[in-house]
Amino acid sequence: MKFVDEAVITVESGNGGKGCVSFRREARVPRGGPDGGDGGRGGHVIITATARHNSLYSFQFKRHFKAKNGAPGQGKQKTGKNGADLTIEIPPGTLVREAVTGRHIKDFDTPGETLVVAAGGAGGRGNTHFKSSTHQAPKFAQPGEPGQILTLQLELKLIADAGIIGLPNAGKSTLIRAISAARPKVGDYPFTTLFPNLGVVETGGRLPFVVADIPGLIAGAHAGAGLGIRFLRHIERTRILVHLIDGSRIDPAAPMDAFETVDSELRLYNPELGRKRQIVAINKLDLPGVRERAEAFSKQAGGITVQCISARTGEGIEDLLSEIQRVLKDAKASEKSD
């Protein structure tokens, strides 16, 4: 399935049913009074977050959603049937705005969250409501109220415990394949990963956690270069970051360059991203000279803790997972205390 993280849809709640104009017709009652029933309420449009979806892909094919209209009232003061509500399912992590004004409607970050985004129109009142001492046979009723029409902008930001970031070809896809059941495409060319991938890590008796493989960032990503802003937003919801560096491309004369390029883009896009907890992992220990380059990086990294791994052979992976668990535990404890 193609990953889609933006969509614009139009939703329309149902119109209320019209009230009924009716008069009693009974034997031996020459002049029956009004008995028109009310129209039914139009159906609501409801949005709900469900873990069954992890993309906005389905909205590429259907973009207009309309709830059912309320039924008109009937004689004998019978109220028309309410229109059926329409429920639209979206993945958790979806931000819903009104497209025209940009008004924030709701951030659906938890499965099961539900909101009526367009209320159905009220049903019209039947003529029985308009009888009075001076007007005993009203021949009119109210029409139903129209439903609401809204154009909504949906924006998905993936929810993950750890986001794997780095320059293109750092080995992010290989790492997520090594630690989870996710199977993203792997290749030796720029931007192998064209959309984020989610994987659940369940190994070694640890509590499971969700990782997201974020497509490669390059200088200028915050302004749209490369895959740019489209995927930077997915990092915003992650608890921690795993900053993966291609050890074979570390320049011994300037070993921090790759790290600083990505770190700078995070801060330029959103200063809060620059303050997220990071674990630095130098990848590709299986290649010649990487250990020496990793040592050069560590010497200049100051207080940054560095994990050295080979996502291809598995070397150092267990230590990295243990460190992710430790930092996640600290991050969750900090969230509870805030």
VEXDREN-2710 file (C-alpha; in Angstrom, 1 decimal):
% VEXDREN-2710
k/r/px/py/pz
1/MET/0.0/0.0/0.0
2/LYS/1.3/3.5/-0.9
3/PHE/2.0/5.7/2.1
4/VAL/0.0/8.9/2.0
5/ASP/0.2/11.5/4.8
6/GLU/-1.9/14.3/3.5
7/ALA/-5.4/14.5/2.2
8/VAL/-8.2/17.0/1.6
9/ILE/-11.8/15.8/1.9
10/THR/-15.3/17.3/2.0
11/VAL/-17.8/16.1/4.5
12/GLU/-21.5/16.9/4.5
13/SER/-23.9/16.0/7.3
14/GLY/-27.5/15.1/6.5
15/ASN/-30.3/17.5/6.1
16/GLY/-33.2/17.4/8.7
17/GLY/-36.4/15.9/7.4
18/LYS/-39.3/18.3/6.8
19/GLY/-42.2/18.5/9.2
20/CYS/-45.6/17.0/8.2
21/VAL/-48.8/18.8/7.5
22/SER/-51.6/16.4/8.4
23/PHE/-55.0/16.3/10.0
24/ARG/-56.8/13.6/11.9
25/ARG/-59.3/11.6/9.8
26/GLU/-61.4/9.6/12.1
27/ALA/-64.9/8.2/12.0
28/ARG/-67.5/10.5/13.7
29/VAL/-64.9/13.3/14.0
30/PRO/-66.0/15.8/11.4
31/ARG/-63.1/18.2/12.0
32/GLY/-60.0/16.4/13.1
33/GLY/-57.2/18.6/14.4
34/PRO/-53.6/18.8/13.1
35/ASP/-51.4/15.8/13.8
36/GLY/-48.3/16.3/11.6
37/GLY/-45.2/14.8/13.1
38/ASP/-41.7/16.2/13.1
39/GLY/-39.0/15.4/10.6
40/GLY/-36.0/13.3/11.7
41/ARG/-32.6/14.7/12.4
42/GLY/-30.0/14.5/9.6
43/GLY/-27.0/12.1/10.2
44/HIS/-23.8/13.4/11.8
45/VAL/-20.4/13.0/10.2
46/ILE/-18.1/11.5/12.8
47/ILE/-14.3/11.1/12.7
48/THR/-12.7/8.3/14.7
49/ALA/-9.0/7.3/15.1
50/THR/-8.3/3.6/14.7
51/ALA/-5.2/1.5/14.7
52/ARG/-6.5/-0.4/11.7
53/HIS/-5.1/2.4/9.5
54/ASN/-1.6/3.8/9.3
55/SER/-1.9/5.9/6.2
56/LEU/-4.4/8.3/4.5
57/TYR/-4.2/6.2/1.3
58/SER/-7.9/5.5/1.1
59/PHE/-8.7/9.2/0.7
60/GLN/-7.0/9.3/-2.6
61/PHE/-10.0/7.5/-4.1
62/LYS/-12.9/8.9/-2.1
63/ARG/-12.9/12.5/-1.1
64/HIS/-16.6/13.4/-0.6
65/PHE/-18.5/12.0/2.4
66/LYS/-22.2/12.6/3.0
67/ALA/-24.4/11.3/5.9
68/LYS/-28.0/10.4/5.3
69/ASN/-30.8/12.9/5.4
70/GLY/-33.5/12.7/8.1
71/ALA/-36.9/11.3/7.0
72/PRO/-39.9/13.6/6.8
73/GLY/-42.5/13.5/9.6
74/GLN/-45.8/11.6/9.1
75/GLY/-49.4/11.9/10.2
76/LYS/-50.6/10.8/13.6
77/GLN/-47.7/12.7/15.1
78/LYS/-45.1/10.2/13.9
79/THR/-41.6/11.6/13.9
80/GLY/-39.5/10.8/10.9
81/LYS/-36.5/8.5/11.2
82/ASN/-33.1/10.1/11.9
83/GLY/-30.6/9.9/9.2
84/ALA/-27.8/7.4/9.7
85/ASP/-24.6/8.8/11.0
86/LEU/-21.4/8.5/8.9
87/THR/-18.2/7.4/10.6
88/ILE/-14.9/8.2/8.9
89/GLU/-11.9/6.2/10.2
90/ILE/-8.4/7.8/10.2
91/PRO/-5.0/6.6/11.6
92/PRO/-3.9/7.8/15.1
93/GLY/-1.6/10.8/14.7
94/THR/-3.9/12.7/12.2
95/LEU/-4.3/16.4/12.7
96/VAL/-7.6/17.7/11.3
97/ARG/-8.0/21.3/10.2
98/GLU/-10.7/23.3/8.3
99/ALA/-9.0/23.6/4.9
100/VAL/-10.4/27.1/4.1
101/THR/-9.6/28.9/7.3
102/GLY/-6.9/26.7/8.7
103/ARG/-8.9/26.4/12.0
104/HIS/-7.6/23.6/14.2
105/ILE/-10.4/21.1/14.8
106/LYS/-8.7/18.2/16.6
107/ASP/-5.4/16.2/16.9
108/PHE/-6.3/12.5/17.0
109/ASP/-3.3/11.1/18.7
110/THR/-5.0/8.2/20.5
111/PRO/-6.8/5.2/19.1
112/GLY/-10.5/5.4/19.9
113/GLU/-10.8/9.2/19.9
114/THR/-14.0/10.3/18.3
115/LEU/-15.5/13.7/17.3
116/VAL/-18.6/14.9/15.5
117/VAL/-17.1/17.2/12.9
118/ALA/-20.4/18.1/11.1
119/ALA/-23.7/17.9/13.0
120/GLY/-26.8/16.8/11.2
121/GLY/-29.6/19.4/10.6
122/ALA/-32.5/19.4/13.0
123/GLY/-35.8/18.0/11.7
124/GLY/-38.6/20.5/11.0
125/ARG/-41.6/20.7/13.3
126/GLY/-44.9/19.3/12.1
127/ASN/-48.1/21.4/12.0
128/THR/-49.3/20.0/15.3
129/HIS/-46.9/22.5/17.0
130/PHE/-48.6/25.5/15.4
131/LYS/-52.1/25.0/16.6
132/SER/-53.5/27.8/18.7
133/SER/-56.8/29.1/19.9
134/THR/-56.9/31.5/17.0
135/HIS/-55.4/29.1/14.4
136/GLN/-56.8/25.7/14.9
137/ALA/-56.0/24.2/11.5
138/PRO/-52.5/25.3/10.5
139/LYS/-51.7/24.1/7.0
140/PHE/-47.9/24.6/7.3
141/ALA/-44.9/23.0/8.9
142/GLN/-41.2/23.7/9.2
143/PRO/-38.7/22.5/6.6
144/GLY/-35.7/20.6/8.0
145/GLU/-32.5/22.5/8.7
146/PRO/-29.7/21.9/6.2
147/GLY/-26.6/19.9/7.2
148/GLN/-23.1/21.3/7.5
149/ILE/-20.6/21.2/4.7
150/LEU/-16.9/21.3/5.6
151/THR/-13.7/20.9/3.6
152/LEU/-11.1/19.3/5.9
153/GLN/-7.4/19.0/5.6
154/LEU/-5.9/15.8/7.1
155/GLU/-2.3/15.7/8.0
156/LEU/-0.7/12.5/9.4
157/LYS/2.2/12.6/11.8
158/LEU/3.4/9.1/12.7
159/ILE/3.4/8.2/16.3
160/ALA/6.5/6.2/17.3
161/ASP/8.7/5.7/20.4
162/ALA/11.9/6.1/18.5
163/GLY/12.6/7.8/15.2
164/ILE/15.6/6.7/13.1
165/ILE/17.1/9.7/11.4
166/GLY/20.2/10.4/9.4
167/LEU/21.6/11.4/6.0
168/PRO/20.5/9.3/2.9
169/ASN/22.1/5.8/2.8
170/ALA/23.1/5.8/6.5
171/GLY/21.5/2.3/6.7
172/LYS/18.2/3.2/8.4
173/SER/16.1/0.8/6.4
174/THR/18.6/-2.0/7.0
175/LEU/18.5/-1.3/10.7
176/ILE/14.7/-1.3/11.0
177/ARG/14.7/-4.6/9.0
178/ALA/17.3/-6.0/11.5
179/ILE/15.4/-5.1/14.7
180/SER/11.7/-5.5/13.6
181/ALA/9.4/-7.3/11.2
182/ALA/9.2/-4.2/8.9
183/ARG/10.5/-4.8/5.4
184/PRO/11.4/-1.5/3.8
185/LYS/13.2/-1.4/0.5
186/VAL/17.0/-1.3/0.8
187/GLY/19.3/0.0/-1.9
188/ASP/22.6/1.7/-2.5
189/TYR/21.3/5.0/-4.0
190/PRO/20.0/8.3/-2.6
191/PHE/16.6/8.3/-1.1
192/THR/16.0/4.6/-1.1
193/THR/13.3/5.2/1.5
194/LEU/10.6/7.3/0.0
195/PHE/8.2/7.2/2.9
196/PRO/8.4/6.4/6.7
197/ASN/8.2/2.8/7.8
198/LEU/7.0/1.6/11.2
199/GLY/8.3/-1.4/12.9
200/VAL/7.6/-3.0/16.3
201/VAL/10.6/-4.2/18.2
202/GLU/9.9/-7.3/20.3
203/THR/13.2/-9.1/21.2
204/GLY/15.1/-10.3/24.2
205/GLY/12.2/-10.2/26.7
206/ARG/12.0/-6.4/26.4
207/LEU/8.8/-4.4/26.4
208/PRO/7.9/-3.8/22.8
209/PHE/8.4/-0.4/21.3
210/VAL/7.7/1.2/17.9
211/VAL/10.4/2.6/15.7
212/ALA/10.0/4.8/12.6
213/ASP/12.5/4.9/9.8
214/ILE/12.4/8.5/8.6
215/PRO/13.5/9.1/4.9
216/GLY/17.0/10.7/4.6
217/LEU/17.5/14.3/5.5
218/ILE/20.0/16.6/3.7
219/ALA/21.2/20.1/4.1
220/GLY/18.2/22.4/3.4
221/ALA/15.6/19.8/4.3
222/HIS/13.8/22.3/6.6
223/ALA/13.2/24.5/3.6
224/GLY/12.1/21.6/1.4
225/ALA/15.3/20.2/-0.1
226/GLY/15.3/16.5/-0.9
227/LEU/12.3/14.9/0.8
228/GLY/12.3/17.9/3.1
229/ILE/9.5/19.2/5.2
230/ARG/7.2/16.4/4.1
231/PHE/8.8/14.0/6.5
232/LEU/10.4/16.2/9.1
233/ARG/7.0/16.5/10.7
234/HIS/6.9/12.7/11.4
235/ILE/9.8/13.2/13.8
236/GLU/7.8/15.6/16.0
237/ARG/5.7/12.8/17.6
238/THR/8.6/10.5/18.4
239/ARG/9.8/10.3/22.0
240/ILE/13.5/9.9/21.2
241/LEU/15.7/9.9/18.1
242/VAL/18.2/7.4/17.0
243/HIS/20.7/9.4/14.9
244/LEU/22.3/6.9/12.5
245/ILE/25.6/7.8/10.8
246/ASP/27.3/6.1/7.9
247/GLY/30.7/5.3/9.5
248/SER/32.3/4.7/6.0
249/ARG/31.6/8.3/5.1
250/ILE/33.0/10.0/8.2
251/ASP/35.7/12.5/7.2
252/PRO/38.5/12.1/9.7
253/ALA/39.4/15.8/9.3
254/ALA/35.8/16.8/10.1
255/PRO/34.1/13.8/11.7
256/MET/31.1/15.7/13.1
257/ASP/29.9/17.1/9.7
258/ALA/27.2/14.5/9.0
259/PHE/25.9/14.7/12.6
260/GLU/25.8/18.5/12.6
261/THR/24.1/18.7/9.2
262/VAL/21.1/16.6/10.3
263/ASP/21.0/18.2/13.8
264/SER/21.0/21.6/12.3
265/GLU/18.1/20.8/10.0
266/LEU/16.0/19.5/13.0
267/ARG/16.6/22.8/14.9
268/LEU/15.9/25.0/11.9
269/TYR/12.6/23.2/11.3
270/ASN/11.5/23.2/14.9
271/PRO/13.7/24.1/17.9
272/GLU/11.8/21.5/19.9
273/LEU/13.2/18.7/17.7
274/GLY/16.7/19.8/18.6
275/ARG/15.9/19.2/22.2
276/LYS/14.7/15.7/21.8
277/ARG/16.8/12.9/23.4
278/GLN/19.2/11.4/20.9
279/ILE/21.1/8.2/20.7
280/VAL/24.0/8.4/18.1
281/ALA/24.8/5.1/16.4
282/ILE/27.7/4.8/13.9
283/ASN/26.8/2.1/11.4
284/LYS/28.7/-0.1/8.9
285/LEU/31.3/-1.5/11.3
286/ASP/31.6/-4.4/8.8
287/LEU/33.4/-2.1/6.3
288/PRO/37.2/-1.4/6.5
289/GLY/38.4/1.6/8.4
290/VAL/35.0/2.4/10.1
291/ARG/36.2/1.6/13.6
292/GLU/39.0/4.2/13.2
293/ARG/36.6/6.8/11.9
294/ALA/34.1/6.1/14.7
295/GLU/36.9/6.7/17.2
296/ALA/37.7/10.1/15.6
297/PHE/33.9/10.9/15.9
298/SER/33.8/9.9/19.5
299/LYS/36.8/12.1/20.4
300/GLN/35.0/15.2/19.1
301/ALA/31.5/14.3/20.2
302/GLY/32.1/15.6/23.8
303/GLY/29.5/14.1/26.1
304/ILE/27.5/12.4/23.4
305/THR/27.2/8.6/24.0
306/VAL/28.0/6.8/20.8
307/GLN/26.9/3.2/19.9
308/CYS/28.9/1.4/17.1
309/ILE/26.9/-1.1/15.1
310/SER/26.6/-3.1/11.9
311/ALA/23.0/-3.3/10.9
312/ARG/24.0/-5.8/8.2
313/THR/25.8/-8.3/10.4
314/GLY/24.1/-7.5/13.7
315/GLU/27.2/-6.5/15.6
316/GLY/26.3/-4.1/18.4
317/ILE/22.6/-4.3/17.8
318/GLU/21.7/-5.8/21.2
319/ASP/23.6/-3.0/23.0
320/LEU/21.8/-0.4/20.9
321/LEU/18.4/-1.9/21.7
322/SER/19.3/-1.9/25.4
323/GLU/20.3/1.8/25.2
324/ILE/17.0/2.7/23.3
325/GLN/15.0/0.9/26.1
326/ARG/16.9/2.8/28.8
327/VAL/16.5/6.2/27.2
328/LEU/12.8/5.5/26.4
329/LYS/12.2/4.6/30.0
330/ASP/13.8/7.9/31.1
331/ALA/11.7/9.9/28.5
332/LYS/8.5/8.3/29.7
333/ALA/9.3/9.0/33.3
334/SER/9.9/12.7/32.4
335/GLU/6.6/12.9/30.6
336/LYS/4.8/11.6/33.7
337/SER/6.5/14.2/35.9
338/ASP/5.7/17.1/33.6
END
